[in-house]
Amino acid sequence: MRWNGQELGVEQQGTLPGLARLNNLVRSVQAPEFAGLTFHEVLAKSALNKVPGQSYVPFGWTINPYRGCSHACRYCFARPTHEYLDLDSGEDFDRELIVKVNVGEVLQRELARPSWQHEPVALGTNTDPYQRAEGRYALMPGIIDALTSSGTPFSILTKGTLLRRDLPLLQAARAHVPVDLAMSIAVYDDELQRSIEPGTPTTAARLATVTAVRDAGFDCSVFLMPILPYLTDTRAHLDDAIRRAKEAGASSVVYSALHLRGSVKPWFFEWLAREHPELVPRYRAMYPGAAAYAPKEYRAWLAERIRPLLRSHRLERGREDSVTGGVASSASMSRPAARGAGRGAPQAAAARPRARGTARTAASDASDLDLAAAAPTMLF
C-alpha cells in the first residue's frame, strides 16, 4: 500500500491496512520545510519494546519514536521493518515516516507500573530518534523526562546533530540516572558520505556534536560502522577517521564491517551499481546469495588493520568485530588482493560467515544489535 499525495493537515478517517495492526492513524502530513517527506502521525499503544532474550546486547528494552528514517542510508539494517506495514524498504523507508506523537505520555504510564524493574533502555537501535522529524515533533524531551523521573538508565545512539538541543536536559538527567551517548559516523569522505547517506548531517557537523557532548561532561563513543569494503577500509580512511574522532573528543570507537540483510541487499547493490559499478563483482563474491555478513577472513583482516590505528591514536576500543574461532593470525590470513598502492582486502571466503559472533565481543552484527531479526511487533 502506498501513501502518497496527502495534503498538509488532512486527517485520515479510520486506519490504513498494515498500520491498523499496531496503531491508530491520526493524520498524514506533508510540510513545505520537509520536502519529499510524509509524516504519518499515529497513536502508539506502547512505547517500550522488549529485546528478545537471545540478543547479545547490554540492554533489555528499546524505544523507537519514529519508524522509517530520512537519513536514507543505503546500508540501513532497519529497512525491512517497513515492509510489515505494506511499505517498501527503499524509497518508502526514506520518505514515508511513522511518528508516534503520544510516545512520551505512553512511556510515562508504562514506567509507572509496579512491575517495571528500571532496566536499561536504548534509543537509536532501530531508526534514529534525532532524525529530521524530531525538529518538527520534539518527542525526545518527553521521553528523556519520563525515563529520568522514573529512575530508568538509558542510552542514545544517533547520527543527528539535534542531540545538541537536548544536552542541558541530558545533563539534568545524569544527576538521577546513568546516561550513555554515542554518535554514529561511518564515512569520512565527504563525497561518499553525501552519496550513501544523503539525509544525514555532514561528518564535520557530527564530529562537532561529539565535541559538544564531551564539553557537556559526557563520554561519547563514535560508531565507525559499517566499514564498507573497498570504499572505507583503506588504512588512510581508517586512520583519518580515528584521528578525527580522537580530535573531536571521542572516548572510544566501535566498529564492524558492512552486513546486508534481506531487502537491504538489493537496495544497496542498486546504489553500488550506479556509483561504483567496478565493485559489484567483488561485493557479489563477498556477499553471495543470502549471505548477510562479510566473510570471517575479511573481518579478521579488518581487525588486524584497525587495532594498531586505535592504539596509535590512544583510543579505547569500545567493541570489536569478532571472528568465529577467534581472530585469525596474520600468518593464517589470505593475502589481501591488491587494489592500488597500499590498498587491499582479503579475497572473499568460500565458506559462508557465521551469522552471530560471541557474546563477549558483541559480534560482527553489532551495528544492528540483533534487533533487525526480531519480530516486527517488537519494533513498534
CORSULUR-V828996 format. One record per residue. N is the residue number from 1. D_FIRST is the distance of its C-alpha to the first C-alpha in Angstrom with 2 decimals. Layout:
# CORSULUR-V828996
n:N d_first:D_FIRST
n:N d_first:D_FIRST
This chain:
# CORSULUR-V828996
n:1 d_first:0.00
n:2 d_first:3.81
n:3 d_first:6.64
n:4 d_first:9.57
n:5 d_first:12.91
n:6 d_first:13.72
n:7 d_first:17.51
n:8 d_first:19.87
n:9 d_first:20.70
n:10 d_first:18.49
n:11 d_first:17.80
n:12 d_first:14.84
n:13 d_first:16.21
n:14 d_first:15.23
n:15 d_first:12.51
n:16 d_first:8.75
n:17 d_first:7.66
n:18 d_first:8.22
n:19 d_first:10.25
n:20 d_first:12.41
n:21 d_first:13.96
n:22 d_first:15.68
n:23 d_first:16.06
n:24 d_first:16.20
n:25 d_first:14.45
n:26 d_first:17.34
n:27 d_first:16.02
n:28 d_first:14.16
n:29 d_first:16.89
n:30 d_first:17.80
n:31 d_first:21.48
n:32 d_first:23.84
n:33 d_first:25.28
n:34 d_first:21.99
n:35 d_first:21.05
n:36 d_first:17.75
n:37 d_first:16.41
n:38 d_first:14.22
n:39 d_first:15.36
n:40 d_first:13.49
n:41 d_first:16.63
n:42 d_first:16.73
n:43 d_first:19.76
n:44 d_first:20.40
n:45 d_first:22.21
n:46 d_first:23.97
n:47 d_first:24.91
n:48 d_first:26.87
n:49 d_first:25.40
n:50 d_first:27.91
n:51 d_first:28.36
n:52 d_first:28.88
n:53 d_first:32.60
n:54 d_first:32.69
n:55 d_first:31.51
n:56 d_first:34.38
n:57 d_first:33.86
n:58 d_first:36.33
n:59 d_first:34.19
n:60 d_first:32.70
n:61 d_first:30.05
n:62 d_first:27.42
n:63 d_first:25.65
n:64 d_first:22.41
n:65 d_first:22.04
n:66 d_first:19.04
n:67 d_first:16.07
n:68 d_first:15.19
n:69 d_first:18.20
n:70 d_first:19.38
n:71 d_first:22.25
n:72 d_first:20.09
n:73 d_first:22.56
n:74 d_first:21.93
n:75 d_first:23.39
n:76 d_first:21.65
n:77 d_first:21.59
n:78 d_first:18.94
n:79 d_first:16.04
n:80 d_first:14.94
n:81 d_first:14.55
n:82 d_first:11.24
n:83 d_first:9.82
n:84 d_first:10.73
n:85 d_first:8.07
n:86 d_first:5.23
n:87 d_first:6.11
n:88 d_first:8.79
n:89 d_first:12.41
n:90 d_first:13.70
n:91 d_first:13.06
n:92 d_first:10.26
n:93 d_first:12.89
n:94 d_first:15.46
n:95 d_first:14.01
n:96 d_first:11.36
n:97 d_first:13.94
n:98 d_first:14.25
n:99 d_first:17.74
n:100 d_first:19.72
n:101 d_first:22.04
n:102 d_first:24.39
n:103 d_first:24.76
n:104 d_first:28.45
n:105 d_first:29.44
n:106 d_first:27.70
n:107 d_first:29.39
n:108 d_first:32.74
n:109 d_first:32.57
n:110 d_first:31.67
n:111 d_first:34.47
n:112 d_first:36.95
n:113 d_first:36.74
n:114 d_first:40.04
n:115 d_first:38.31
n:116 d_first:37.01
n:117 d_first:39.13
n:118 d_first:38.54
n:119 d_first:37.14
n:120 d_first:35.98
n:121 d_first:32.45
n:122 d_first:30.63
n:123 d_first:28.23
n:124 d_first:26.53
n:125 d_first:26.03
n:126 d_first:22.25
n:127 d_first:21.12
n:128 d_first:23.81
n:129 d_first:25.04
n:130 d_first:26.76
n:131 d_first:24.03
n:132 d_first:24.02
n:133 d_first:22.11
n:134 d_first:25.17
n:135 d_first:27.25
n:136 d_first:25.44
n:137 d_first:24.93
n:138 d_first:28.00
n:139 d_first:26.87
n:140 d_first:29.22
n:141 d_first:32.49
n:142 d_first:31.59
n:143 d_first:30.58
n:144 d_first:33.82
n:145 d_first:35.88
n:146 d_first:34.55
n:147 d_first:35.24
n:148 d_first:38.63
n:149 d_first:39.85
n:150 d_first:39.05
n:151 d_first:40.91
n:152 d_first:37.97
n:153 d_first:38.29
n:154 d_first:35.28
n:155 d_first:34.27
n:156 d_first:32.02
n:157 d_first:30.80
n:158 d_first:29.33
n:159 d_first:29.19
n:160 d_first:29.23
n:161 d_first:32.52
n:162 d_first:31.62
n:163 d_first:33.17
n:164 d_first:36.45
n:165 d_first:35.72
n:166 d_first:35.88
n:167 d_first:38.92
n:168 d_first:41.31
n:169 d_first:39.19
n:170 d_first:38.99
n:171 d_first:42.74
n:172 d_first:43.33
n:173 d_first:41.07
n:174 d_first:43.06
n:175 d_first:46.14
n:176 d_first:44.64
n:177 d_first:42.28
n:178 d_first:41.80
n:179 d_first:39.22
n:180 d_first:38.19
n:181 d_first:36.55
n:182 d_first:35.30
n:183 d_first:33.96
n:184 d_first:31.82
n:185 d_first:33.32
n:186 d_first:32.72
n:187 d_first:33.66
n:188 d_first:36.96
n:189 d_first:36.77
n:190 d_first:35.46
n:191 d_first:34.12
n:192 d_first:32.31
n:193 d_first:30.95
n:194 d_first:29.47
n:195 d_first:27.90
n:196 d_first:26.36
n:197 d_first:25.72
n:198 d_first:25.13
n:199 d_first:24.03
n:200 d_first:26.85
n:201 d_first:30.25
n:202 d_first:33.04
n:203 d_first:35.04
n:204 d_first:38.04
n:205 d_first:36.26
n:206 d_first:35.16
n:207 d_first:38.69
n:208 d_first:40.04
n:209 d_first:37.88
n:210 d_first:39.45
n:211 d_first:42.80
n:212 d_first:41.87
n:213 d_first:40.85
n:214 d_first:44.20
n:215 d_first:46.08
n:216 d_first:44.62
n:217 d_first:46.28
n:218 d_first:43.44
n:219 d_first:43.21
n:220 d_first:40.21
n:221 d_first:38.94
n:222 d_first:37.28
n:223 d_first:34.57
n:224 d_first:35.30
n:225 d_first:32.25
n:226 d_first:30.89
n:227 d_first:33.82
n:228 d_first:32.69
n:229 d_first:34.99
n:230 d_first:37.03
n:231 d_first:35.52
n:232 d_first:36.48
n:233 d_first:38.81
n:234 d_first:41.94
n:235 d_first:44.88
n:236 d_first:44.98
n:237 d_first:41.37
n:238 d_first:41.71
n:239 d_first:45.10
n:240 d_first:43.87
n:241 d_first:40.90
n:242 d_first:43.16
n:243 d_first:45.88
n:244 d_first:43.60
n:245 d_first:42.06
n:246 d_first:45.62
n:247 d_first:46.78
n:248 d_first:43.95
n:249 d_first:45.20
n:250 d_first:42.81
n:251 d_first:44.34
n:252 d_first:42.71
n:253 d_first:40.33
n:254 d_first:37.69
n:255 d_first:36.51
n:256 d_first:34.68
n:257 d_first:33.55
n:258 d_first:30.06
n:259 d_first:27.94
n:260 d_first:24.74
n:261 d_first:22.71
n:262 d_first:19.86
n:263 d_first:17.18
n:264 d_first:19.29
n:265 d_first:21.84
n:266 d_first:20.23
n:267 d_first:18.97
n:268 d_first:22.55
n:269 d_first:24.17
n:270 d_first:22.42
n:271 d_first:24.09
n:272 d_first:27.30
n:273 d_first:27.63
n:274 d_first:27.39
n:275 d_first:29.62
n:276 d_first:31.93
n:277 d_first:31.89
n:278 d_first:35.30
n:279 d_first:33.92
n:280 d_first:31.28
n:281 d_first:33.87
n:282 d_first:35.16
n:283 d_first:31.80
n:284 d_first:31.05
n:285 d_first:34.40
n:286 d_first:33.78
n:287 d_first:30.29
n:288 d_first:30.53
n:289 d_first:27.96
n:290 d_first:26.10
n:291 d_first:28.72
n:292 d_first:27.34
n:293 d_first:30.65
n:294 d_first:33.37
n:295 d_first:36.44
n:296 d_first:38.95
n:297 d_first:41.56
n:298 d_first:39.53
n:299 d_first:38.97
n:300 d_first:42.70
n:301 d_first:43.55
n:302 d_first:41.36
n:303 d_first:43.08
n:304 d_first:46.45
n:305 d_first:45.55
n:306 d_first:44.14
n:307 d_first:46.61
n:308 d_first:49.63
n:309 d_first:47.73
n:310 d_first:46.87
n:311 d_first:50.52
n:312 d_first:51.86
n:313 d_first:49.88
n:314 d_first:50.78
n:315 d_first:47.23
n:316 d_first:46.31
n:317 d_first:43.80
n:318 d_first:41.29
n:319 d_first:39.84
n:320 d_first:40.08
n:321 d_first:38.25
n:322 d_first:39.72
n:323 d_first:40.67
n:324 d_first:41.28
n:325 d_first:44.98
n:326 d_first:45.55
n:327 d_first:45.64
n:328 d_first:47.35
n:329 d_first:50.56
n:330 d_first:50.92
n:331 d_first:53.33
n:332 d_first:50.80
n:333 d_first:48.04
n:334 d_first:47.09
n:335 d_first:48.51
n:336 d_first:45.94
n:337 d_first:44.99
n:338 d_first:46.40
n:339 d_first:44.15
n:340 d_first:46.54
n:341 d_first:49.39
n:342 d_first:48.87
n:343 d_first:45.35
n:344 d_first:43.99
n:345 d_first:41.76
n:346 d_first:42.50
n:347 d_first:41.50
n:348 d_first:38.49
n:349 d_first:39.67
n:350 d_first:39.70
n:351 d_first:38.76
n:352 d_first:35.25
n:353 d_first:35.42
n:354 d_first:35.10
n:355 d_first:31.81
n:356 d_first:33.65
n:357 d_first:36.86
n:358 d_first:39.41
n:359 d_first:38.99
n:360 d_first:41.96
n:361 d_first:40.50
n:362 d_first:36.85
n:363 d_first:35.81
n:364 d_first:34.21
n:365 d_first:30.77
n:366 d_first:32.00
n:367 d_first:29.39
n:368 d_first:26.55
n:369 d_first:29.01
n:370 d_first:27.60
n:371 d_first:24.65
n:372 d_first:21.92
n:373 d_first:22.94
n:374 d_first:22.76
n:375 d_first:20.49
n:376 d_first:17.23
n:377 d_first:18.64
n:378 d_first:21.62
n:379 d_first:19.86
n:380 d_first:18.58
